[in-house]
């Protein structure tokens, strides 16, 4: 009997034992070597028995749990979970603010500089250049290599600041933007969402700044508007002022200051002498050449392909709703300010841009309606309770849906939907 | 001679486990869990047999499976079967642990709940059997390192000769010789206290 042979026999016996045979059944196959094999087999089986212990159930489960955690189960689950919709909404609003979309929109309304300004700026520049001690501002500008033209442009921008009294239209645009921002803040506050104190302070500062520009006749209308916005913002700040945030305290100071300015302005308007002064237009102190030169009419830049412009449709008060005018390169329409443009995001310059070739609009309420509209042809379809409904055909004269169908399908929302459909205006042929 | 009872360790037998291993390598967490379930006893018994202490064994076992997890992306099925690869990790980890903690594996504190097919209801006989098994485990710890390693892998972890050889990086024949020598030495160590073992052999 070779050593190799007895080892193989032992292995066979162990395998047989594992397969369910008894030691006797295993050994019966090797009667000739039984004596030697039996001793080894018993010893081997004793060894198996000696080590046939298992980990405790507690340890087994704990170790497994830790291993699975290490393998990334929890991480994966965490990543797979959806973020809180409120968080998404808030983050989106902050992102939009940060991207300066509203500022960009407001700047669209800034009129180009008047010729008179260019002449005055040129004169000031020439005076400054001939002066033995140039002013610190010019000296700094020239030291940093700015050309005279750049200095002129910089001066122009500074003079035509969007809140300046010389540009009532830009102030109106600012008011509209401000109103949108306050509306957004009010919604957040109503929803119980926390509002960043820095955002509150920023909006409040704008109110305060605007109240400082109330120095001419159109300002009366703006003052009334500002008064309303001031009251609304005061309410938002009061509701949010649950902590000792210094920014909120500062916002309150700004509000108080703005209120004081409004009060002074109201007093000025009420005074007959002051009122007369306001009614009589005063000529700006510019050179005769400047007076004779007509100021160019402010025009809005056309909206480029793929871009979207939003503006408050102040003239539209249908159904007592606040309507917003949406303009694309080929299309214009209004929708209630509570409806949401889904696939519009600000680009790197803060200009609202379509992320798809279509424009999707979601309406709140029940039933929710999803509207898909072509920004070039005006063709509009809606998904209502799982059914696709053609709202408007393509082209400038696209067929529109009857209002009774919309009302039957969506109830009260149908009226707003119909107004939206009728407002679609296509400027170019599809 | 024909291998009457031997299990055929063909590639087809390994195929299901191979699929599990490959799934685990691809990031399937269920597959990782399956590997753990399939090998926890094997690894635990090895660690306990080598360290002789439940607490130490549990610490090392956890570490072994973390190492397994980290090593999975680099594991190649063609080179070595998974069980052998895992037991190689276990071996390295036990060695590392004993070096780190300066412990010697001679303080056997194995738990009482030893599974024993031949257990009966006679308390005296059971106690005697437990003592014998305890003596056997102590005897294993007295074996030379190479023999002890083979005996533990073969009989505690239940690895085949081939897998034991791969786990230890040895030839199969070498493993068989070490096993045979180890068992002979165990007989020698056990005979003074249990002379019936020698009598049976004679």
Contacts between the chains, C-beta under 8 A, distances in Angstrom:
chain1	res1	chain2	res2	distance
A	3	B	177	7.8
A	3	B	180	6.3
A	4	B	176	7.2
A	5	B	1	7.4
A	6	B	180	7.7
A	7	B	176	4.7
A	7	B	179	7.1
A	7	B	180	5.6
A	8	B	1	7.1
A	8	B	3	7.1
A	9	B	1	7.9
A	11	B	3	7.7
A	11	B	6	6.6
A	11	B	161	6.5
A	12	B	3	5.4
A	12	B	4	5.2
A	12	B	5	5.0
A	12	B	6	5.5
A	13	B	5	7.0
A	15	B	3	7.7
A	15	B	5	4.4
A	15	B	6	4.8
A	15	B	7	5.6
A	16	B	4	6.7
A	16	B	5	3.1
A	18	B	7	7.9
A	19	B	5	5.8
A	19	B	7	7.7
A	21	B	5	6.8
A	26	B	5	7.0
A	29	B	4	5.4
A	35	B	200	7.7
A	35	B	201	7.0
A	36	B	201	7.0
A	38	B	200	6.6
A	39	B	187	7.1
A	39	B	197	6.8
A	39	B	200	5.2
A	39	B	201	4.2
A	40	B	183	5.9
A	42	B	197	8.0
A	42	B	200	7.4
A	43	B	183	5.7
A	43	B	186	6.2
A	43	B	187	6.6
A	43	B	197	7.4
A	44	B	155	6.2
A	44	B	183	7.0
A	46	B	132	7.4
A	46	B	133	6.8
A	46	B	136	5.6
A	47	B	136	6.5
A	47	B	140	7.3
A	47	B	151	6.6
A	47	B	155	3.8
A	47	B	156	7.5
A	47	B	186	7.8
A	48	B	155	5.2
A	48	B	156	7.9
A	48	B	158	7.6
A	49	B	114	6.9
A	49	B	115	7.3
A	49	B	116	5.3
A	49	B	117	7.1
A	49	B	118	7.6
A	49	B	133	6.3
A	50	B	114	7.2
A	50	B	133	4.4
A	50	B	134	8.0
A	50	B	136	4.9
A	50	B	137	5.1
A	50	B	140	7.8
A	50	B	155	7.8
A	50	B	156	8.0
A	51	B	45	5.0
A	51	B	48	7.5
A	51	B	49	5.2
A	51	B	137	7.4
A	51	B	152	7.3
A	51	B	155	6.1
A	51	B	156	3.5
A	52	B	45	7.5
A	52	B	114	6.4
A	52	B	115	4.3
A	52	B	116	7.3
A	53	B	44	7.8
A	53	B	45	6.5
A	53	B	48	6.4
A	53	B	110	6.3
A	53	B	111	5.8
A	53	B	113	6.8
A	53	B	114	5.6
A	53	B	115	7.0
A	54	B	41	5.4
A	54	B	44	6.8
A	54	B	45	7.8
A	54	B	115	7.4
A	55	B	40	6.3
A	55	B	41	7.3
A	55	B	44	4.4
A	55	B	57	7.9
A	55	B	58	7.0
A	55	B	61	7.0
A	59	B	58	5.2
A	59	B	61	7.9
A	60	B	40	5.9
A	63	B	36	7.7
A	63	B	40	7.3
A	63	B	58	7.4
A	63	B	61	6.4
A	63	B	62	5.1
A	63	B	65	6.6
A	64	B	33	6.6
A	64	B	36	5.4
A	64	B	37	7.5
A	64	B	40	7.6
A	66	B	62	6.5
A	67	B	32	6.8
A	67	B	33	7.7
A	67	B	36	5.6
A	67	B	62	7.8
A	67	B	65	5.0
A	67	B	66	7.1
A	67	B	69	6.6
A	68	B	29	6.1
A	68	B	32	6.8
A	68	B	33	6.0
A	70	B	66	6.1
A	70	B	69	5.8
A	71	B	29	5.2
A	71	B	32	4.7
A	71	B	69	5.9
A	72	B	27	7.7
A	72	B	29	7.1
A	73	B	29	5.0
A	76	B	29	7.5
